[in-house]
Each structure stands twice: as C-alpha cells, then as structure tokens.
C-alpha cells in the first residue's frame, strides 16, 4: 500500500478520472484521489493522493496553480475552448501586442469571473453543464471573485493561421479560476471574439511539469520497486499553514479530539489554522471557529497510532 502525493503528467485525450482508474490498476490499490480536475483536452500537472493522503485533498486543491494557455482571436465558442460549437467568427489582422500586454496587466489581482455554462459549478443543486446539455441556457450564472497572481505574454508565441491570431500567456492563479474565461475576457476587451485554443497546467503548488511522471513511468517504477522515491509526503499539501511540533502527551490528546484553550499556545495565530505535528508528521489541523473564540477546535485529523 502506497501513501503520499504522486505528481502525474496527465496527457491530452484522457480525463482525470481515467488517470485515477489506471493508477488504481497499476498500484493495485483503491484509495486514490486527485487535486483538481483537468479537462480531457488539457494536459499537465495532476497530483494523485494515495492512501491516507486523500485526507488532504481539499488542501491540495487550494494550492496555487500555474498554466500556459494559447488564445485564439477571431473565434468564439459555446465552451470557451475549441471543443465547443462556433457561435461567432471573424478574420483578424493588425493586432497590437502592446495592447494585449496592457490588458493582461489590468487583470492581475482579484477579479470577477462568470464561469462558462459548460462547467461543473453547481446552481440550484445542478451542475451548469447539465443545464447546457438540456438546452437550458437561460440559467442565471453567479459571478465570483478569483485571484490572478501573475499573467504575462509569451514573447514570440504569436502567429496567424486561417485569418485568426494566436498567442500564448502564462498565468498563476488561485482556486476556482477558469482560464477559458480569461481567454474570452481578453477578446471582449479587444472587441473581438476569442477562445482558448490550448491549455497546460504547468505547476501545482511548488510541483512543476519536470517533477511529474507519466503513467507508463509509474508502472515502470512499481516494477522496479522504487516508486516511493517519487512520492511526496502529505504535509506538502499543507504548506500554507504554520506547523507546531507537540510532545507525545499532547499528541494523544489531539488524537482523542481534545479541544484546547487559545492561551495554551500564546505564540501562534490560529485564525487560519495550525498544523499540529508529532515526530514531524501532521496529525491534525486546529483552528478558531471565530476570532472571539477562546477554544481551539479540530478542523481535520490524520489518524496515527501513538504508543
């Protein structure tokens, strides 16, 4: 039984679920999750969570991510990428790259996005793409705020093809960002139809493409008996938290779900949560339910036998 985080390079043409299904067969284990779905035509970093590491799934999804996207000006589709039906098209010429760069700069920070109708966002208990498949396109889609940490134009990436203009951008963003929608937003600011023509997730947290394995490489490492060398500890997904090492008697109390008073740990801010560790292994996340609370509550526990 393997346990930890396995960085996978998901290839185009398969779903994230396909990757999990194949990994279960290769690793001969059922308890495998992942840290954020990639569409079938998107490739790149996909973190698989093995065994007990599935407990950090929500935290792994919150890790900052980076993408390289190609934008096509002159085409607009129902899905905001090339898998959808074309709803607007025009010939494009004389594009000002400096204008594109200025638009990109204006998008850095907290922005509002309206997710595409072909997405998994739930409205009234139903996923948006389910409305779309039923032809119910009049559903009201709520806007939401997302964080764009950086976005930049890739020099010399631009080219014309079939009277359309293509260029690539690098994006670092927070949870819930739709890169497809960024691509269409750029076009809107240029008064041109636009869509995303290609997308690669290049980073999840600190894990880049260079650190990922293809499924075929995972299979080879399993046969050679050295896959453990490629696994990350579950603590990797908790990197945004402060870690506090506690003694054995406290660790036993944590495993029993005991609540503590804030003044027992006066040197730490529990507003966003603190990871308690024992023997350098995360055993629980404690937090304050509200700023005025004096008692620390258990947010997540990671079972560990403490003798």
Secondary structure, DSSP 4 states (H G I P E B T S, - for coil): ---EEEEEEEPTTS-HHHHHHHHHHHHT-S-EEESS---TT-EEEEEEEEGGGGGGHHHHHTS-EEEEEEEEETEEESSSBTTS-EEEE-------HHHHHHHHHHT-EEEEEE--SSS--EETTEEHHHHHHTT-TTPPPPEEEEEEEEEEE-TT--EEETTEEEEEEEEEE-TT--HHHHHHHHHHHTTS-EEEEEEEEEEETTEEGGG-B-HHHHHHHHHHT-GGGGEEPGGGGGTTSEEEE--HHHHHHHHTT--EEGGGGTT---SS-EEEEETTEEEEEEEESSTT--EEEEEEE------
